[in-house]
């Protein structure tokens, strides 16, 4: 769910540039707005890239934590846990091991 939200945020940053370009093309006053559109596009593009980098880094960090556990141990590691020895399964309660 978070990835969808962040992807939508990055897309909206890019669409802001397109909207500004369209609005400034109709205004027409004050000269050529392409310089402002360019700088705004660079800024919003860098913001969208930073959102993407954040998503990749966060995914890698969460994946590593899930694999290793919170204390850099395997997720199923239990310190000082007693060893459990299982008896062989029997058929019909006769005491003989299952084949």
Backbone atoms as SQL, in Angstrom:
CREATE TABLE atoms (id INTEGER PRIMARY KEY, chain TEXT, resi INTEGER, resn TEXT, atom TEXT, x REAL, y REAL, z REAL);
INSERT INTO atoms VALUES
  (1, 'A', 1, 'UNK', 'N', 0.830, -1.193, 0.000),
  (2, 'A', 1, 'UNK', 'CA', 0.000, 0.000, 0.000),
  (3, 'A', 1, 'UNK', 'C', 0.873, 1.255, 0.000),
  (4, 'A', 2, 'UNK', 'N', 1.965, 1.196, 0.764),
  (5, 'A', 2, 'UNK', 'CA', 2.845, 2.365, 0.821),
  (6, 'A', 2, 'UNK', 'C', 3.513, 2.618, -0.526),
  (7, 'A', 3, 'UNK', 'N', 3.856, 1.557, -1.240),
  (8, 'A', 3, 'UNK', 'CA', 4.487, 1.716, -2.556),
  (9, 'A', 3, 'UNK', 'C', 3.540, 2.399, -3.536),
  (10, 'A', 4, 'UNK', 'N', 2.269, 2.073, -3.469),
  (11, 'A', 4, 'UNK', 'CA', 1.294, 2.706, -4.352),
  (12, 'A', 4, 'UNK', 'C', 1.176, 4.190, -4.033),
  (13, 'A', 5, 'UNK', 'N', 1.155, 4.518, -2.753),
  (14, 'A', 5, 'UNK', 'CA', 1.057, 5.925, -2.356),
  (15, 'A', 5, 'UNK', 'C', 2.276, 6.721, -2.814),
  (16, 'A', 6, 'UNK', 'N', 3.467, 6.143, -2.631),
  (17, 'A', 6, 'UNK', 'CA', 4.678, 6.853, -3.028),
  (18, 'A', 6, 'UNK', 'C', 4.796, 6.962, -4.545),
  (19, 'A', 7, 'UNK', 'N', 4.342, 5.948, -5.267),
  (20, 'A', 7, 'UNK', 'CA', 4.346, 6.023, -6.735),
  (21, 'A', 7, 'UNK', 'C', 3.400, 7.118, -7.218),
  (22, 'A', 8, 'UNK', 'N', 2.254, 7.222, -6.587),
  (23, 'A', 8, 'UNK', 'CA', 1.310, 8.285, -6.946),
  (24, 'A', 8, 'UNK', 'C', 1.885, 9.662, -6.621),
  (25, 'A', 9, 'UNK', 'N', 2.634, 9.778, -5.517),
  (26, 'A', 9, 'UNK', 'CA', 3.265, 11.049, -5.181),
  (27, 'A', 9, 'UNK', 'C', 4.287, 11.439, -6.243),
  (28, 'A', 10, 'UNK', 'N', 5.126, 10.489, -6.661),
  (29, 'A', 10, 'UNK', 'CA', 6.124, 10.777, -7.692),
  (30, 'A', 10, 'UNK', 'C', 5.452, 11.166, -9.001),
  (31, 'A', 11, 'UNK', 'N', 4.392, 10.484, -9.362),
  (32, 'A', 11, 'UNK', 'CA', 3.676, 10.818, -10.597),
  (33, 'A', 11, 'UNK', 'C', 3.042, 12.203, -10.514),
  (34, 'A', 12, 'UNK', 'N', 2.512, 12.552, -9.354),
  (35, 'A', 12, 'UNK', 'CA', 1.899, 13.875, -9.214),
  (36, 'A', 12, 'UNK', 'C', 2.942, 14.982, -9.295),
  (37, 'A', 13, 'UNK', 'N', 4.169, 14.722, -8.830),
  (38, 'A', 13, 'UNK', 'CA', 5.225, 15.725, -8.950),
  (39, 'A', 13, 'UNK', 'C', 5.561, 15.987, -10.419),
  (40, 'A', 14, 'UNK', 'N', 5.597, 14.943, -11.202),
  (41, 'A', 14, 'UNK', 'CA', 5.876, 15.105, -12.634),
  (42, 'A', 14, 'UNK', 'C', 4.706, 15.799, -13.329),
  (43, 'A', 15, 'UNK', 'N', 3.492, 15.447, -12.959),
  (44, 'A', 15, 'UNK', 'CA', 2.318, 16.076, -13.580),
  (45, 'A', 15, 'UNK', 'C', 2.191, 17.553, -13.208),
  (46, 'A', 16, 'UNK', 'N', 2.732, 17.933, -12.067),
  (47, 'A', 16, 'UNK', 'CA', 2.738, 19.349, -11.696),
  (48, 'A', 16, 'UNK', 'C', 3.520, 20.174, -12.714),
  (49, 'A', 17, 'UNK', 'N', 4.618, 19.639, -13.192),
  (50, 'A', 17, 'UNK', 'CA', 5.433, 20.338, -14.190),
  (51, 'A', 17, 'UNK', 'C', 4.646, 20.518, -15.477),
  (52, 'A', 18, 'UNK', 'N', 3.941, 19.482, -15.891),
  (53, 'A', 18, 'UNK', 'CA', 3.155, 19.566, -17.121),
  (54, 'A', 18, 'UNK', 'C', 2.030, 20.583, -16.968),
  (55, 'A', 19, 'UNK', 'N', 1.411, 20.600, -15.800),
  (56, 'A', 19, 'UNK', 'CA', 0.330, 21.562, -15.546),
  (57, 'A', 19, 'UNK', 'C', 0.860, 22.986, -15.561),
  (58, 'A', 20, 'UNK', 'N', 2.024, 23.201, -14.931),
  (59, 'A', 20, 'UNK', 'CA', 2.593, 24.543, -14.928),
  (60, 'A', 20, 'UNK', 'C', 2.932, 24.997, -16.346),
  (61, 'A', 21, 'UNK', 'N', 3.478, 24.106, -17.152),
  (62, 'A', 21, 'UNK', 'CA', 3.819, 24.451, -18.531),
  (63, 'A', 21, 'UNK', 'C', 2.573, 24.854, -19.313),
  (64, 'A', 22, 'UNK', 'N', 1.507, 24.095, -19.120),
  (65, 'A', 22, 'UNK', 'CA', 0.262, 24.422, -19.832),
  (66, 'A', 22, 'UNK', 'C', -0.307, 25.764, -19.374),
  (67, 'A', 23, 'UNK', 'N', -0.293, 26.016, -18.077),
  (68, 'A', 23, 'UNK', 'CA', -0.853, 27.276, -17.574),
  (69, 'A', 23, 'UNK', 'C', -0.017, 28.475, -17.992),
  (70, 'A', 24, 'UNK', 'N', 1.309, 28.341, -17.956),
  (71, 'A', 24, 'UNK', 'CA', 2.143, 29.473, -18.347),
  (72, 'A', 24, 'UNK', 'C', 2.105, 29.720, -19.850),
  (73, 'A', 25, 'UNK', 'N', 1.782, 28.703, -20.636),
  (74, 'A', 25, 'UNK', 'CA', 1.686, 28.927, -22.081),
  (75, 'A', 25, 'UNK', 'C', 0.474, 29.793, -22.423),
  (76, 'A', 26, 'UNK', 'N', -0.575, 29.720, -21.611),
  (77, 'A', 26, 'UNK', 'CA', -1.753, 30.560, -21.840),
  (78, 'A', 26, 'UNK', 'C', -1.551, 31.968, -21.314),
  (79, 'A', 27, 'UNK', 'N', -0.765, 32.136, -20.258),
  (80, 'A', 27, 'UNK', 'CA', -0.569, 33.458, -19.663),
  (81, 'A', 27, 'UNK', 'C', 0.127, 34.373, -20.662),
  (82, 'A', 28, 'UNK', 'N', 1.253, 33.919, -21.217),
  (83, 'A', 28, 'UNK', 'CA', 1.906, 34.659, -22.280),
  (84, 'A', 28, 'UNK', 'C', 2.520, 35.981, -21.884),
  (85, 'A', 29, 'UNK', 'N', 2.264, 36.478, -20.691),
  (86, 'A', 29, 'UNK', 'CA', 2.806, 37.770, -20.278),
  (87, 'A', 29, 'UNK', 'C', 4.136, 37.555, -19.561),
  (88, 'A', 30, 'UNK', 'N', 5.055, 38.454, -19.742),
  (89, 'A', 30, 'UNK', 'CA', 6.308, 38.396, -19.020),
  (90, 'A', 30, 'UNK', 'C', 7.400, 37.645, -19.737),
  (91, 'A', 31, 'UNK', 'N', 7.274, 37.398, -21.004),
  (92, 'A', 31, 'UNK', 'CA', 8.351, 36.770, -21.764),
  (93, 'A', 31, 'UNK', 'C', 8.209, 35.264, -21.871),
  (94, 'A', 32, 'UNK', 'N', 9.347, 34.619, -22.106),
  (95, 'A', 32, 'UNK', 'CA', 9.387, 33.178, -22.350),
  (96, 'A', 32, 'UNK', 'C', 9.467, 32.421, -21.024),
  (97, 'A', 33, 'UNK', 'N', 8.457, 31.588, -20.703),
  (98, 'A', 33, 'UNK', 'CA', 8.472, 30.870, -19.422),
  (99, 'A', 33, 'UNK', 'C', 9.249, 29.553, -19.441),
  (100, 'A', 34, 'UNK', 'N', 9.923, 29.247, -20.569),
  (101, 'A', 34, 'UNK', 'CA', 10.573, 27.947, -20.659),
  (102, 'A', 34, 'UNK', 'C', 11.715, 27.799, -19.652),
  (103, 'A', 35, 'UNK', 'N', 12.366, 28.888, -19.302),
  (104, 'A', 35, 'UNK', 'CA', 13.437, 28.811, -18.302),
  (105, 'A', 35, 'UNK', 'C', 12.869, 28.393, -16.949),
  (106, 'A', 36, 'UNK', 'N', 11.754, 28.971, -16.560),
  (107, 'A', 36, 'UNK', 'CA', 11.124, 28.615, -15.283),
  (108, 'A', 36, 'UNK', 'C', 10.598, 27.186, -15.319),
  (109, 'A', 37, 'UNK', 'N', 10.023, 26.810, -16.459),
  (110, 'A', 37, 'UNK', 'CA', 9.535, 25.434, -16.592),
  (111, 'A', 37, 'UNK', 'C', 10.679, 24.433, -16.481),
  (112, 'A', 38, 'UNK', 'N', 11.807, 24.774, -17.048),
  (113, 'A', 38, 'UNK', 'CA', 12.962, 23.887, -16.982),
  (114, 'A', 38, 'UNK', 'C', 13.462, 23.689, -15.562),
  (115, 'A', 39, 'UNK', 'N', 13.628, 24.794, -14.835),
  (116, 'A', 39, 'UNK', 'CA', 14.115, 24.691, -13.451),
  (117, 'A', 39, 'UNK', 'C', 13.116, 23.976, -12.555),
  (118, 'A', 40, 'UNK', 'N', 11.849, 24.274, -12.761),
  (119, 'A', 40, 'UNK', 'CA', 10.818, 23.594, -11.966),
  (120, 'A', 40, 'UNK', 'C', 10.772, 22.107, -12.305),
  (121, 'A', 41, 'UNK', 'N', 10.961, 21.783, -13.584),
  (122, 'A', 41, 'UNK', 'CA', 10.994, 20.387, -14.000),
  (123, 'A', 41, 'UNK', 'C', 12.170, 19.641, -13.397),
  (124, 'A', 42, 'UNK', 'N', 13.332, 20.287, -13.348),
  (125, 'A', 42, 'UNK', 'CA', 14.498, 19.664, -12.728),
  (126, 'A', 42, 'UNK', 'C', 14.248, 19.424, -11.243),
  (127, 'A', 43, 'UNK', 'N', 13.680, 20.404, -10.578),
  (128, 'A', 43, 'UNK', 'CA', 13.399, 20.258, -9.140),
  (129, 'A', 43, 'UNK', 'C', 12.399, 19.150, -8.847),
  (130, 'A', 44, 'UNK', 'N', 11.321, 19.131, -9.583),
  (131, 'A', 44, 'UNK', 'CA', 10.310, 18.095, -9.359),
  (132, 'A', 44, 'UNK', 'C', 10.806, 16.723, -9.799),
  (133, 'A', 45, 'UNK', 'N', 11.617, 16.690, -10.860),
  (134, 'A', 45, 'UNK', 'CA', 12.196, 15.421, -11.291),
  (135, 'A', 45, 'UNK', 'C', 13.139, 14.849, -10.232),
  (136, 'A', 46, 'UNK', 'N', 13.966, 15.712, -9.637),
  (137, 'A', 46, 'UNK', 'CA', 14.846, 15.261, -8.555),
  (138, 'A', 46, 'UNK', 'C', 14.045, 14.794, -7.351),
  (139, 'A', 47, 'UNK', 'N', 12.942, 15.462, -7.082),
  (140, 'A', 47, 'UNK', 'CA', 12.077, 15.026, -5.978),
  (141, 'A', 47, 'UNK', 'C', 11.475, 13.652, -6.260),
  (142, 'A', 48, 'UNK', 'N', 11.036, 13.438, -7.492),
  (143, 'A', 48, 'UNK', 'CA', 10.469, 12.136, -7.858),
  (144, 'A', 48, 'UNK', 'C', 11.526, 11.041, -7.798),
  (145, 'A', 49, 'UNK', 'N', 12.746, 11.353, -8.217),
  (146, 'A', 49, 'UNK', 'CA', 13.831, 10.377, -8.139),
  (147, 'A', 49, 'UNK', 'C', 14.154, 10.056, -6.686),
  (148, 'A', 50, 'UNK', 'N', 14.142, 11.071, -5.823),
  (149, 'A', 50, 'UNK', 'CA', 14.429, 10.825, -4.404),
  (150, 'A', 50, 'UNK', 'C', 13.351, 9.943, -3.769),
  (151, 'A', 51, 'UNK', 'N', 12.106, 10.089, -4.191),
  (152, 'A', 51, 'UNK', 'CA', 11.048, 9.201, -3.703),
  (153, 'A', 51, 'UNK', 'C', 11.326, 7.767, -4.155),
  (154, 'A', 52, 'UNK', 'N', 11.763, 7.596, -5.393),
  (155, 'A', 52, 'UNK', 'CA', 12.098, 6.268, -5.888),
  (156, 'A', 52, 'UNK', 'C', 13.268, 5.643, -5.156),
  (157, 'A', 53, 'UNK', 'N', 14.306, 6.437, -4.890),
  (158, 'A', 53, 'UNK', 'CA', 15.460, 5.929, -4.138),
  (159, 'A', 53, 'UNK', 'C', 15.035, 5.552, -2.725),
  (160, 'A', 54, 'UNK', 'N', 14.193, 6.360, -2.114),
  (161, 'A', 54, 'UNK', 'CA', 13.692, 6.048, -0.774),
  (162, 'A', 54, 'UNK', 'C', 12.944, 4.718, -0.768),
  (163, 'A', 55, 'UNK', 'N', 12.138, 4.488, -1.807),
  (164, 'A', 55, 'UNK', 'CA', 11.381, 3.237, -1.877),
  (165, 'A', 55, 'UNK', 'C', 12.314, 2.033, -1.989),
  (166, 'A', 56, 'UNK', 'N', 13.352, 2.142, -2.804),
  (167, 'A', 56, 'UNK', 'CA', 14.285, 1.027, -2.988),
  (168, 'A', 56, 'UNK', 'C', 15.058, 0.760, -1.708),
  (169, 'A', 57, 'UNK', 'N', 15.551, 1.825, -1.063),
  (170, 'A', 57, 'UNK', 'CA', 16.326, 1.658, 0.171),
  (171, 'A', 57, 'UNK', 'C', 15.452, 1.090, 1.273),
  (172, 'A', 58, 'UNK', 'N', 14.241, 1.565, 1.384),
  (173, 'A', 58, 'UNK', 'CA', 13.340, 1.062, 2.428),
  (174, 'A', 58, 'UNK', 'C', 12.994, -0.406, 2.192),
  (175, 'A', 59, 'UNK', 'N', 12.767, -0.783, 0.936),
  (176, 'A', 59, 'UNK', 'CA', 12.459, -2.178, 0.635),
  (177, 'A', 59, 'UNK', 'C', 13.647, -3.077, 0.983),
  (178, 'A', 60, 'UNK', 'N', 14.855, -2.630, 0.651),
  (179, 'A', 60, 'UNK', 'CA', 16.042, -3.432, 0.957),
  (180, 'A', 60, 'UNK', 'C', 16.233, -3.565, 2.463),
  (181, 'A', 61, 'UNK', 'N', 15.999, -2.486, 3.189),
  (182, 'A', 61, 'UNK', 'CA', 16.165, -2.523, 4.641),
  (183, 'A', 61, 'UNK', 'C', 15.117, -3.421, 5.296),
  (184, 'A', 62, 'UNK', 'N', 13.869, -3.338, 4.837),
  (185, 'A', 62, 'UNK', 'CA', 12.823, -4.180, 5.404),
  (186, 'A', 62, 'UNK', 'C', 13.042, -5.643, 5.047),
  (187, 'A', 63, 'UNK', 'N', 13.500, -5.919, 3.819),
  (188, 'A', 63, 'UNK', 'CA', 13.760, -7.297, 3.426),
  (189, 'A', 63, 'UNK', 'C', 14.889, -7.889, 4.256),
  (190, 'A', 64, 'UNK', 'N', 15.927, -7.107, 4.495),
  (191, 'A', 64, 'UNK', 'CA', 17.051, -7.581, 5.295),
  (192, 'A', 64, 'UNK', 'C', 16.610, -7.845, 6.724),
  (193, 'A', 65, 'UNK', 'N', 15.780, -6.975, 7.276),
  (194, 'A', 65, 'UNK', 'CA', 15.302, -7.169, 8.643),
  (195, 'A', 65, 'UNK', 'C', 14.414, -8.398, 8.748),
  (196, 'A', 66, 'UNK', 'N', 13.582, -8.638, 7.728),
  (197, 'A', 66, 'UNK', 'CA', 12.720, -9.817, 7.746),
  (198, 'A', 66, 'UNK', 'C', 13.535, -11.099, 7.654),
  (199, 'A', 67, 'UNK', 'N', 14.605, -11.064, 6.866),
  (200, 'A', 67, 'UNK', 'CA', 15.431, -12.255, 6.718),
  (201, 'A', 67, 'UNK', 'C', 16.296, -12.517, 7.945),
  (202, 'A', 68, 'UNK', 'N', 16.853, -11.458, 8.523),
  (203, 'A', 68, 'UNK', 'CA', 17.801, -11.626, 9.614),
  (204, 'A', 68, 'UNK', 'C', 17.191, -11.474, 10.998),
  (205, 'A', 69, 'UNK', 'N', 16.051, -10.867, 11.111),
  (206, 'A', 69, 'UNK', 'CA', 15.464, -10.621, 12.417),
  (207, 'A', 69, 'UNK', 'C', 15.968, -9.289, 12.965),
  (208, 'A', 70, 'UNK', 'N', 15.421, -8.822, 14.086),
  (209, 'A', 70, 'UNK', 'CA', 15.781, -7.498, 14.588),
  (210, 'A', 70, 'UNK', 'C', 17.201, -7.403, 15.134),
  (211, 'A', 71, 'UNK', 'N', 17.811, -8.503, 15.595),
  (212, 'A', 71, 'UNK', 'CA', 19.148, -8.456, 16.180),
  (213, 'A', 71, 'UNK', 'C', 20.175, -9.146, 15.302),
  (214, 'A', 72, 'UNK', 'N', 20.014, -9.086, 13.985),
  (215, 'A', 72, 'UNK', 'CA', 20.907, -9.714, 13.017),
  (216, 'A', 72, 'UNK', 'C', 21.027, -11.215, 13.236),
  (217, 'A', 73, 'UNK', 'N', 19.988, -11.830, 13.694),
  (218, 'A', 73, 'UNK', 'CA', 19.921, -13.277, 13.833),
  (219, 'A', 73, 'UNK', 'C', 18.846, -13.769, 12.869),
  (220, 'A', 74, 'UNK', 'N', 18.893, -15.041, 12.484),
  (221, 'A', 74, 'UNK', 'CA', 17.803, -15.543, 11.640),
  (222, 'A', 74, 'UNK', 'C', 16.452, -15.347, 12.323),
  (223, 'A', 75, 'UNK', 'N', 15.414, -15.174, 11.530),
  (224, 'A', 75, 'UNK', 'CA', 14.088, -14.850, 12.066),
  (225, 'A', 75, 'UNK', 'C', 13.577, -15.925, 13.015),
  (226, 'A', 76, 'UNK', 'N', 13.959, -17.189, 12.819),
  (227, 'A', 76, 'UNK', 'CA', 13.448, -18.251, 13.687),
  (228, 'A', 76, 'UNK', 'C', 14.425, -18.598, 14.813),
  (229, 'A', 77, 'UNK', 'N', 15.469, -17.780, 15.018),
  (230, 'A', 77, 'UNK', 'CA', 16.469, -18.036, 16.050),
  (231, 'A', 77, 'UNK', 'C', 15.903, -17.681, 17.419),
  (232, 'A', 78, 'UNK', 'N', 16.010, -18.602, 18.368),
  (233, 'A', 78, 'UNK', 'CA', 15.574, -18.366, 19.742),
  (234, 'A', 78, 'UNK', 'C', 16.770, -18.671, 20.651),
  (235, 'A', 79, 'UNK', 'N', 17.314, -17.663, 21.330),
  (236, 'A', 79, 'UNK', 'CA', 18.487, -17.925, 22.164),
  (237, 'A', 79, 'UNK', 'C', 18.134, -18.786, 23.374),
  (238, 'A', 80, 'UNK', 'N', 19.031, -19.676, 23.750),
  (239, 'A', 80, 'UNK', 'CA', 18.889, -20.544, 24.922),
  (240, 'A', 80, 'UNK', 'C', 17.626, -21.401, 24.883),
  (241, 'A', 81, 'UNK', 'N', 17.156, -21.711, 23.708),
  (242, 'A', 81, 'UNK', 'CA', 15.967, -22.559, 23.605),
  (243, 'A', 81, 'UNK', 'C', 16.390, -24.016, 23.800),
  (244, 'A', 82, 'UNK', 'N', 15.611, -24.781, 24.563),
  (245, 'A', 82, 'UNK', 'CA', 15.963, -26.196, 24.752),
  (246, 'A', 82, 'UNK', 'C', 15.757, -26.963, 23.454),
  (247, 'A', 83, 'UNK', 'N', 16.591, -27.962, 23.243),
  (248, 'A', 83, 'UNK', 'CA', 16.443, -28.802, 22.062),
  (249, 'A', 83, 'UNK', 'C', 15.293, -29.758, 22.274),
  (250, 'A', 84, 'UNK', 'N', 14.496, -29.903, 21.290),
  (251, 'A', 84, 'UNK', 'CA', 13.347, -30.791, 21.364),
  (252, 'A', 84, 'UNK', 'C', 13.667, -32.029, 20.534),
  (253, 'A', 85, 'UNK', 'N', 13.633, -33.191, 21.185),
  (254, 'A', 85, 'UNK', 'CA', 13.859, -34.451, 20.486),
  (255, 'A', 85, 'UNK', 'C', 12.513, -35.117, 20.290),
  (256, 'A', 86, 'UNK', 'N', 12.240, -35.471, 19.083),
  (257, 'A', 86, 'UNK', 'CA', 10.947, -36.086, 18.782),
  (258, 'A', 86, 'UNK', 'C', 11.103, -37.591, 18.698),
  (259, 'A', 87, 'UNK', 'N', 10.098, -38.251, 19.222),
  (260, 'A', 87, 'UNK', 'CA', 10.065, -39.703, 19.116),
  (261, 'A', 87, 'UNK', 'C', 9.520, -40.082, 17.752),
  (262, 'A', 88, 'UNK', 'N', 9.922, -41.249, 17.234),
  (263, 'A', 88, 'UNK', 'CA', 9.381, -41.664, 15.938),
  (264, 'A', 88, 'UNK', 'C', 7.881, -41.920, 16.029),
  (265, 'A', 89, 'UNK', 'N', 7.205, -41.650, 14.944),
  (266, 'A', 89, 'UNK', 'CA', 5.758, -41.873, 14.899),
  (267, 'A', 89, 'UNK', 'C', 5.470, -43.369, 14.874),
  (268, 'A', 90, 'UNK', 'N', 4.393, -43.729, 15.483),
  (269, 'A', 90, 'UNK', 'CA', 3.998, -45.148, 15.501),
  (270, 'A', 90, 'UNK', 'C', 2.673, -45.307, 14.801),
  (271, 'A', 91, 'UNK', 'N', 2.430, -46.504, 14.308),
  (272, 'A', 91, 'UNK', 'CA', 1.182, -46.823, 13.640),
  (273, 'A', 91, 'UNK', 'C', 0.330, -47.630, 14.604),
  (274, 'A', 92, 'UNK', 'N', -0.861, -47.181, 14.859),
  (275, 'A', 92, 'UNK', 'CA', -1.822, -47.928, 15.673),
  (276, 'A', 92, 'UNK', 'C', -1.436, -48.077, 17.132),
  (277, 'A', 93, 'UNK', 'N', -0.475, -47.306, 17.605),
  (278, 'A', 93, 'UNK', 'CA', -0.135, -47.353, 19.017),
  (279, 'A', 93, 'UNK', 'C', 0.614, -48.612, 19.432),
  (280, 'A', 94, 'UNK', 'N', 1.129, -49.394, 18.513),
  (281, 'A', 94, 'UNK', 'CA', 1.810, -50.633, 18.866),
  (282, 'A', 94, 'UNK', 'C', 3.230, -50.400, 19.365),
  (283, 'A', 95, 'UNK', 'N', 3.739, -49.185, 19.200),
  (284, 'A', 95, 'UNK', 'CA', 5.073, -48.899, 19.658),
  (285, 'A', 95, 'UNK', 'C', 6.135, -49.091, 18.612),
  (286, 'A', 96, 'UNK', 'N', 5.792, -49.691, 17.484),
  (287, 'A', 96, 'UNK', 'CA', 6.792, -49.872, 16.433),
  (288, 'A', 96, 'UNK', 'C', 6.819, -48.630, 15.546),
  (289, 'A', 97, 'UNK', 'N', 7.987, -48.237, 15.077),
  (290, 'A', 97, 'UNK', 'CA', 8.065, -47.034, 14.227),
  (291, 'A', 97, 'UNK', 'C', 7.311, -47.217, 12.918),
  (292, 'A', 98, 'UNK', 'N', 6.854, -46.094, 12.406),
  (293, 'A', 98, 'UNK', 'CA', 6.121, -46.099, 11.133),
  (294, 'A', 98, 'UNK', 'C', 7.056, -46.413, 9.987),
  (295, 'A', 99, 'UNK', 'N', 6.552, -47.104, 9.004),
  (296, 'A', 99, 'UNK', 'CA', 7.373, -47.464, 7.843),
  (297, 'A', 99, 'UNK', 'C', 7.359, -46.374, 6.825);
